[in-house]
Amino acid sequence: SFRAVAWDARGYGESDDYAQTLRFRDFSDDLARVIDHFGEDKAHVVGLSMGGRIAMDFARVHGDRLATLTLCATNAGFGRFSPEARAEFIRSRREPLMNGKEPSDIAEPVARSLLGPKASESSLRQLVDSMARLHKLSYIKSIEALVNMDTDESLDHIKVPTHVMC
């Protein structure tokens, strides 16, 4: 009795690249348009990793559109990082790509940095495959927008039943 939709965010998967500057809020507004496209007023939203950050921001700006929220392997933000640590995180993701590497070249080391020590080999392969297909310039814009997103890391704005998976 549910319709499930897997959405490719702008610049990811089968979605098109885009020329303009990215504000992280653009992802939340895009998600609202996806829900509108299917003629729904509210949705059960599941966000994994960066998708969790999108889901939390969606709850902040479109909270009335949520039925429930599920957050998987995500975090509340980079607010506790110093400006230097933020810059280093962006540099570590951006520099190899700007120096000629492709997402497929950096997929395995980045995937290993995201997975826990007990992750299965099949989980690693699946994440590497997914990351290898990233759109280079869109990924760089996303990382910069994600890290520099100016939000309160409190989750007090979430007013629907929420499941958090770590």
N, C-alpha and C positions, 0 to 999 in steps of 0.2 A: 504493500500500500504506500510505498515511498518511491519517489523519483530520485535517482542519484545522478549527479552531474560532476564529472571531473573537468576542471577548468584549467586551461593553460594560461597563465598570466602573460601580460604583454611582454614580448621578447623571449618567451620561454616555449619549449615544445613546438607545437604547430602554429602558435600565434606569430603574427608578423612582428618584425622589428619596427622601431619608431625613431624618428629623427629628433624630436624635442627633448628637452631636459625632463628628467623624471623627478617628481615629488613622490615620496612613498605613499602619500594619501591617494595618488592616482590608482593604486592597486585596489584600495577599499572602494573607491567610486566605481571602478570597473566591475568589482564583485556585485555591487548593487545593480548595475546594468545587466549582469548575467541573471540575477534573480528576477529582474523585471522581464527579461526576454522570455523566461519560462512562465510568466504570469503569476508569480507567487508574491505574497505579501511578506511572508517570513520564511526563513530557512534554518535548517540544522546545519551549521557550518563546522567543518573539520579543517584544521590547519596543521600542517607538518612543517617543522623547521621555519623557513622564512614565511611559509603559509600561515604558521601560527602567529607571527608578527602581523601579517595582513589581517588575520581574523581578530586579533586584539584591537587593532586600529579600527576595523570595521565595527566592532562593538562600541568603540568610542564615538564614532561619527554616524553610524547607522544602527544603533542598538535596538531601535524599535523594529528592525527587520529580522532580528534573531529569534529563533525558537529555542535553540540550545547551542552550546559551543563546546567543541572538543579541541584541545590543544595538545599536540604530540611533539615531543622532542624539540621544544622551542625555548625561548627565553623572553624576558620582559624588556630587553634592550641593552644598549651600550652606555646608559647614563652613568654607570659606575666606573667606566673607563676614563682615564685621563685623556686630554686632547692628544697627547703624544701616542697613547696606546690605540686610540681610534685611527690616527693617521697611519700607524704601523700596520694595523689590520687591513686597512684599505690598500696600502702599498704592497703588502704581501700577496694580495689577490690580484691587484692591478698590474704591477710591474712585469711579471712574466708574460702576460698577455700583450702588453704594449711593446714588449721587446721581441715580438715575433712568434711566441708560442700560441697554440690554440687551446681551447678548453679541454680537448682530449689529452693534451700534454700534461696538464696540471690536475686532471680529474682524480687520479689515484692518490697523490699526496694530500690533496684537500679532503677527499673522502675519508682517508685514514685519520685525519685530524678531527673529523666530526663524529666518528663512530667510537663506541666504547671498546675496551680491550676484549670483551667477550663476544663481540659481533661475529656472526658467521661469515664464512667466505662468500656465500651466496648473497648475503646482505651487502657486503663490500662491492661485489661485482655489479649488483643492481644499482647501487649509488654511483659507482664509477661510470656505468653506462649512461645513466641519467645526466650526470654532470658533463660528460663528453659531448653531449648534444646541445649544450648551452649556446646561446647566441652571444658571441664575444662582447660586442659593445653594449648590448642590453644588460648583460651580466655585470659589467663594470658599473653602469649607471645604477643598477639595483643595489650593488654592494655599497656604493657611495651614499645613496638615499637611505638605505637601511641603517648604516652606521651613524649617519648624521641626523637621523630622524629626531626631531625635538618633541619628545612626549614625556609625560609623567609615567614612570615605570609602575606605578600603583595599578592594581587590577580592580580597584574599587568601583570603576565605571561599569563593570560587567554585572548585569542585573538578571541574567538568565541562568538556568542550571548549566554548570560547566564541569566537564570531565578533563582532568589534566593527566597526561601520560608521560612518564619520564623514562 
